[in-house]
């Protein structure tokens, strides 16, 4: 079974280099937001544009290879104050959504969806600077239906945008989430499901921004082929704060029923909560650290006559340190129920 898992993963990685004629490849990038003008007070930065990439999702097509990549634009930075006013706030990062789907026969199917949220803009300087912009959310979905003995390989990957930072008297932006859904069906061919998700890091400021959530959802079935399910989620780290470090993002893996009538099933699932942040250089009495993000895994696998191997590991994020008598953040919880 171990050799099968290694072979299947190697084949998955190698397949990414081959592009057949019947392929749908879509890449979309949102424009960055304009920076705010320096003024008194400073002007706010514009939000980054969202982006959506669709490779065969609506409607589902019959191309063998479908790849969609979406990148949200970065938020513009806030303008600096030229007098006694505050700096401008940073613009929000653009959201990103990627969809790849196919229902075909006649070759090994691939559906790959990758989404990256835009970074939040930085707060403008001088005076009470503007707040940092929130990071853009990222969502990806890949699905495939393979007929006959064709194999199917699916990948969903997301990275939430990082929150924008601010100065020591203004709040930072939270990181965006990274969420994915991966599903596949095959008659008798093998099925490989892979999800990689990361929440955006919170920005740094008077109060740091929270780290973003990371979440992966997988489901699949094969009549007689083997099924491999792989997922790695990482909650975003909380942002450092001068009065309060903020919380790390949670990490979640949900493996809905993975099923094969007579084939083997292997799953490797991991979730790691983001780290809670400590405090910045200002040693204010009673500064508190942020809590670590929780990590959880749930999964079910059913095979009538094949072997089943499930490996799962959940690690809660560490809490941030307090300073000058402040309370340290609590560590994140960890649960797994495969």
Secondary structure, 3 states (H helix, E strand, C coil): CHHHHHHHHHHHHHHCCCCCCCEEEEEEECCCCCCCCCECCCCCCCCCCCEEEEECECCEECCCEEEEEEECCCCCCCCCECCCCCCCCCCCCCCEEEEEEEEECCCCEEEEEEEECCCCCCCCCCCCCCCCCCCCCEEEEEEEEECCCCCEEEEEEEECCCCCCCCCCCCCCCCCCEEEEEEEEECCCCEEEEEEEECCCCCCEEECCCCCCEEEEEEEEECCCCEEEEEEEECCCCCCEEEECCCCCCEEEEEEEEEECCCCEEEEEEEECCCCCCECCCCCCCEECCCCCCEEEEEEEEECCCCEEEEEEEECCCCCCCECCCCCCCCCCEEEEC
